[in-house]
Amino acid sequence: MSTETAAPTRREQILREAARLFAERGFHGVGVDEIGAAVGISGPGIYRHFAGKDAMLAELLVGISERLHDGGRMRAEEAAAAGLAPGAALDALIAGHIDFALDDRPLITLHDRELDRLREADRRRVRKLQRQYVELWVTAVRAVYPGLTELEARVSVHTVFGLLNSTPHLSGSAELPDRATTAALLHRLARGALGAVGDPGEGSRPEPDVLRAPEGVVEVVRDGGRPGLDSAADRPVT
């Protein structure tokens, strides 16, 4: 059986280059002609695949939310079917998100900057998928650390997303370890962050008032904020 990866379709090539260009120069800083040139076709040729830049943006942001959610659900279901320990199921979710964070950095930047440009229906679709993705993580985290409240687990999950989604801010690839080493480092950091909250040393657990979310944050966390994709350092929860 062949193990070769299928070559990307023209549509996939257009989306990949659009994501890269939008992330580098902003949505309004890129023209259709430039996207076409990046994939070797004329600007008007783009319209055989997409109605315009807005359609590309919607497919990119809705598409990555679908992939994260569907991939996370598949990993959770496979772990349950195989009877894996809760820690292994959580590790599978972390590994899947790390793949996204390393392989789709432009989409993290694009989501952070351009989500509000989507039509309302598309934004709602993204938010719904992201809330469902967060709940997969919350369930997995509480299975490993049953002492966590639901709110503590949810805030911890958002914090880990912020950590993993920091990859667009890393130095150029020439200055980074190889992919496997970087992935392993991110995995240890994610597990360490969750472990620090879920299994603190004796006497190190903060008092309840310290763990209580600031006013207004609870509503943001429950609403979903920008889970799974948000990388801004000044958005610890949303």
C-alpha positions in Angstrom: 0.0 0.0 0.0 1.4 3.4 -1.0 2.3 5.8 1.9 2.8 8.8 -0.4 1.0 12.0 0.6 -1.4 13.3 -2.0 -0.2 16.5 -3.7 -2.2 19.5 -2.5 -5.0 20.6 -4.8 -5.0 24.0 -6.4 -7.6 25.1 -3.9 -5.5 23.9 -1.0 -2.5 25.7 -2.5 -4.4 28.9 -2.8 -5.6 28.7 0.9 -2.1 27.9 2.1 -0.5 30.9 0.3 -3.5 33.2 1.3 -2.9 32.3 5.0 0.8 33.0 4.7 0.3 36.3 3.0 -2.6 37.5 5.2 -0.5 36.6 8.3 2.5 38.4 7.0 0.9 41.6 5.7 -2.7 41.7 6.9 -5.9 40.9 5.1 -6.2 44.4 3.5 -2.5 44.4 2.6 -2.8 41.5 0.1 -4.5 41.6 -3.3 -6.0 38.7 -5.2 -3.3 39.1 -7.9 -0.6 38.5 -5.3 -2.2 35.4 -4.1 -2.6 34.1 -7.6 1.1 34.9 -8.4 2.1 32.9 -5.3 0.5 29.8 -6.7 1.4 30.4 -10.4 -2.0 31.5 -11.7 -3.5 34.9 -12.7 -5.5 36.9 -10.3 -8.7 36.3 -12.2 -8.0 32.6 -12.1 -8.5 32.7 -8.3 -12.2 33.4 -8.9 -12.6 29.9 -10.4 -12.0 28.6 -6.9 -13.2 31.4 -4.5 -15.6 34.3 -4.7 -13.0 36.5 -3.2 -10.7 37.1 -0.3 -13.6 37.1 2.2 -14.4 33.6 1.1 -10.8 32.5 1.5 -10.7 33.9 5.0 -13.9 32.2 6.0 -12.7 28.8 4.8 -9.4 29.2 6.5 -10.8 30.1 9.9 -13.9 27.9 9.9 -11.8 25.1 8.5 -9.1 25.1 11.1 -11.7 25.2 13.9 -13.4 22.2 12.4 -10.0 20.4 12.1 -9.1 21.1 15.7 -12.5 20.0 17.0 -12.8 16.9 14.8 -9.3 15.8 15.4 -9.6 16.3 19.2 -12.9 14.3 19.3 -11.3 11.5 17.2 -8.4 11.3 19.6 -10.7 11.2 22.6 -12.8 8.5 21.1 -9.8 6.4 20.1 -8.3 6.7 23.5 -11.6 5.6 25.1 -12.0 2.7 22.7 -8.5 1.5 23.4 -9.0 1.7 27.1 -6.1 4.1 27.5 -5.3 5.7 30.9 -6.6 9.3 31.3 -3.0 10.6 31.1 -2.5 9.0 27.7 -5.8 10.5 26.4 -4.7 13.9 27.6 -1.3 13.4 25.9 -3.0 12.6 22.7 -4.9 15.9 22.8 -1.8 17.8 23.6 0.1 16.2 20.8 -2.6 17.0 18.3 -2.7 20.7 19.3 1.1 20.8 19.1 1.0 19.6 15.5 -1.4 22.5 14.7 0.7 25.0 16.6 3.9 24.0 14.7 2.4 23.3 11.2 -0.2 26.1 11.0 1.4 29.1 12.5 0.0 31.6 10.0 -3.5 30.5 10.9 -2.9 31.4 14.6 -1.8 34.9 13.6 -4.7 35.1 11.1 -7.3 34.1 13.7 -6.0 36.5 16.2 -6.1 39.5 13.8 -8.9 38.8 11.4 -11.7 36.8 13.1 -13.9 39.8 13.5 -13.9 40.2 9.7 -16.0 37.0 9.2 -19.7 37.2 8.6 -21.8 36.7 11.8 -22.8 33.2 10.8 -19.2 32.1 10.3 -18.1 33.7 13.6 -20.8 31.8 15.4 -19.7 28.6 13.7 -16.2 29.2 14.8 -17.2 30.0 18.4 -19.4 26.9 18.7 -16.6 24.6 17.4 -14.1 26.2 19.8 -16.4 25.8 22.8 -16.8 22.2 22.0 -13.0 21.8 21.6 -12.4 23.3 25.0 -14.9 20.9 26.6 -13.0 18.0 25.2 -9.9 19.3 26.9 -11.7 20.1 30.2 -13.1 16.6 30.3 -9.6 15.1 29.7 -7.9 17.4 32.2 -10.4 16.6 35.0 -10.0 12.9 34.3 -6.3 13.2 35.1 -6.7 15.8 37.9 -10.1 15.1 39.5 -9.5 17.6 42.2 -9.9 20.5 39.8 -13.1 22.3 39.7 -14.7 22.8 36.2 -13.7 26.5 36.3 -10.1 25.7 37.3 -9.8 23.1 34.5 -11.2 25.5 31.9 -9.0 28.4 32.9 -6.0 26.0 32.9 -6.9 24.8 29.4 -7.1 28.3 28.0 -3.7 29.0 29.6 -2.2 26.0 27.9 -3.6 27.1 24.6 -1.9 30.4 25.1 1.4 28.7 25.7 1.1 26.3 22.7 -0.2 29.0 20.4 2.8 31.2 21.1 4.7 29.5 18.2 4.2 32.4 15.8 6.3 34.5 18.1 9.3 32.1 18.2 12.5 33.0 16.4 13.2 32.0 12.8 13.2 28.3 12.2 17.0 28.4 11.7 17.4 29.3 15.4 15.0 26.7 16.7 15.6 23.1 17.6 14.4 20.5 15.1 10.6 19.9 15.0 10.7 16.8 17.2 12.7 18.5 19.9 10.4 21.6 19.8 7.3 19.4 20.0 8.7 17.5 22.9 9.5 20.7 24.7 6.1 22.1 24.2 4.5 18.9 25.4 6.5 19.0 28.6 5.6 22.6 29.2 1.9 21.9 28.7 2.0 19.0 31.0 4.0 20.9 33.5 1.5 23.8 33.5 -1.5 21.5 34.0 0.4 19.5 36.6 1.2 22.6 38.6 -2.5 23.4 39.0 -3.8 19.8 39.2 -1.3 18.2 41.5 0.5 20.9 43.5 2.9 20.1 46.3 1.7 20.1 49.8 1.0 23.6 51.0 1.5 25.1 47.6 -2.2 25.1 46.5 -3.5 28.7 46.4 -6.3 29.7 48.7 -9.8 29.6 47.0 -9.9 33.4 46.7 -6.7 33.3 44.6 -8.1 30.7 42.3 -11.4 32.6 41.8 -11.6 34.2 38.4 -11.8 38.0 38.3 -15.2 39.6 37.8 -16.3 39.1 34.2 -13.8 36.4 33.4 -16.2 33.6 34.3 -18.6 34.8 31.7 -15.9 35.0 29.1 -14.6 31.5 29.8 -18.0 30.0 29.7 -18.8 31.8 26.4 -15.7 30.3 24.9 -13.7 33.5 24.1 -11.2 32.5 21.4 -10.3 29.1 22.7 -7.9 26.9 20.8 -6.4 29.6 18.7 -5.8 32.7 20.7 -2.1 33.5 21.0 -2.1 37.0 22.4 -0.1 37.2 25.6 -2.4 39.8 27.1 -5.5 37.5 26.7 -4.9 34.9 29.4 -8.4 33.4 29.2 -10.2 34.5 26.0 
